[in-house]
Each structure stands twice: as structure tokens, then as C-alpha cells.
Amino acid sequence: MASNFVEDFYTIRNSYSEEQFNTKYQEMLAKYEPCHPYLEKRIYPSRESWARYCISKIFTAGIESTQRVESINGVIKKLVDRGTLLKELVTAIERELDKESHYTRINDFYGSNPSVGLPSTYNTIFKELDSVLQANLLPIPLSIQRA
């Protein structure tokens, strides 16, 4: 039943119109009667932050949030709440970016170690694709793609 619930939830989440969303939501309420209070009190009131028909009204150029953005937002919020100076804010953001850069260098180092004499797949089979990815991706997404 839980997997069906998750599947149905994703179906209503991906509704492209408010009418479609409401129809599917009412079907879900009827199908999962024991979950009715949770759906009504917790899920439905926050729909503007997760339902596709709501979030598609905001222009985002197809960009979704990443851990990097969330990390920097946390730093900014903490420092702004404390009333820090702009110089301190810039320094803190630079420190966060330096930590990320350090992590990327370590990740690349471990990725560069040879593996039992076999060449890495992205350097042999997918060499042309990898060069396009190198030109268009930042270091962390590139290392994830290679992995």
C-alpha cells in the first residue's frame, strides 16, 4: 500500500493544471481514507511548494536547487540574521566555496587513481562525450557523471 501511495502522490505532484491536480487529489483522499487527516493538514496546505502546476508558474529557466545553493543560502541566512557586514558575508561565502573546491580536488584525486590496469571508461569509450561534459559542467557534476 505504501508504494501505491507514493506512486499516486507523484501522479498528483506532476499534474500540469489545477483541475487535474484537484481531481487526482480527491481520488487519493477516497483511496487512502486512513491518511485523510495527514493529507488535509500537512500535504495539501504546502502544495504551492511541490505541486508542478504551482511551481511551473515561477520562471526558473529549468534550474533546480542544489546542495551547493542550499549550503550558501544557509550561510547567508545565518549571517544576515546576526546583522553582519557585507565584507564578512563575502568572506564566509568564499570560505564555503573553498571547502567545496577542496572536496572536488580530493574527489578528482581519488578518481584519477588507476583501477587494476583497466583504463577508465570515460577516457576510452566515452572520450568525445566526456570532452563535451568537461567543457560544460562544473567539477562536482562532472565527477558525479563520470562515476
C-alpha positions in Angstrom: 0.0 0.0 0.0 2.9 2.4 0.8 4.4 2.0 -2.7 1.0 2.7 -4.2 0.6 5.7 -2.1 4.0 7.1 -3.2 3.1 6.4 -6.9 -0.2 8.1 -6.5 1.4 11.1 -4.7 3.9 11.5 -7.6 1.0 11.4 -10.0 -0.8 14.3 -8.3 2.5 16.1 -7.8 3.1 16.0 -11.6 -0.3 17.4 -12.5 0.1 20.3 -15.0 -3.2 22.0 -14.2 -5.0 22.9 -11.0 -8.1 21.0 -12.2 -6.1 17.8 -12.9 -4.4 18.2 -9.5 -7.7 18.6 -7.7 -9.3 15.6 -9.4 -6.4 13.4 -8.6 -6.2 14.7 -5.1 -9.8 13.9 -4.4 -9.3 10.4 -5.8 -6.3 10.0 -3.5 -8.4 11.1 -0.5 -11.0 8.5 -1.3 -8.5 5.7 -1.9 -6.4 6.4 1.2 -9.0 7.1 3.8 -6.7 6.4 6.8 -4.3 9.1 5.5 -7.1 11.7 5.1 -6.1 13.9 8.2 -2.4 13.9 7.2 -3.2 14.8 3.6 -5.5 17.6 4.6 -3.4 19.1 7.4 0.1 18.6 6.1 0.3 17.8 2.4 -2.4 19.9 0.9 -1.6 23.2 2.6 2.0 23.1 1.3 1.1 22.2 -2.3 2.4 25.5 -3.6 5.9 24.4 -2.9 5.8 21.0 -4.5 2.9 20.7 -7.0 4.0 21.1 -10.6 1.0 23.2 -11.6 2.0 25.8 -8.9 5.8 25.8 -9.3 5.6 25.9 -13.1 4.2 29.5 -12.8 7.5 30.7 -11.5 10.2 31.3 -14.1 13.3 29.3 -13.1 14.9 28.7 -16.5 14.7 25.0 -15.7 17.1 25.3 -12.8 16.5 23.3 -9.6 18.1 23.8 -6.2 21.3 22.0 -5.4 23.2 21.2 -2.3 25.7 24.0 -3.1 22.9 26.6 -3.3 21.3 25.4 -0.1 24.7 25.4 1.7 25.4 29.0 0.7 21.8 30.1 1.4 22.3 28.7 5.0 25.5 30.7 5.4 23.8 33.9 4.1 20.7 33.4 6.3 22.8 32.8 9.4 25.0 35.8 8.9 22.2 38.2 7.8 20.2 37.2 10.9 23.2 38.2 13.0 23.4 41.6 11.2 26.9 41.0 9.8 28.8 43.3 7.5 28.8 42.7 3.7 32.6 42.1 3.9 32.1 39.3 6.5 29.3 37.8 4.4 31.6 37.7 1.3 34.4 36.1 3.3 32.0 33.4 4.7 30.7 32.6 1.2 34.3 32.4 -0.1 35.2 30.0 2.7 32.3 27.8 1.8 33.3 27.8 -1.9 36.9 27.0 -0.9 35.7 24.0 1.1 33.7 22.8 -1.9 36.8 23.2 -4.1 38.9 21.2 -1.7 36.3 18.4 -1.7 36.3 18.4 -5.5 40.1 18.2 -5.7 40.1 15.2 -3.3 37.3 13.6 -5.3 39.2 14.1 -8.5 42.4 12.7 -6.9 40.7 9.5 -5.9 39.0 9.3 -9.3 42.4 9.6 -11.0 44.0 6.6 -9.3 44.3 3.7 -11.8 42.0 0.8 -11.3 43.6 -2.6 -11.7 45.2 -1.8 -15.0 41.9 -1.0 -16.7 41.6 2.4 -18.3 38.6 4.5 -17.1 35.5 4.2 -19.3 35.1 7.9 -19.8 38.7 8.2 -21.2 38.2 5.4 -23.7 34.7 4.5 -24.7 33.1 7.9 -24.0 36.0 10.2 -24.8 34.2 12.6 -27.1 31.2 12.8 -24.7 33.5 13.4 -21.8 35.2 16.3 -23.6 31.8 17.9 -24.1 30.9 17.4 -20.5 34.3 18.8 -19.4 33.6 22.0 -21.3 30.0 22.4 -19.9 30.0 21.1 -16.4 31.4 22.3 -13.1 33.8 19.9 -11.4 31.4 18.3 -8.9 28.7 17.4 -11.5 31.4 16.2 -13.9 32.8 13.8 -11.3 29.3 12.6 -10.4 28.6 12.0 -14.1 31.9 10.1 -14.5 31.2 7.9 -11.5 
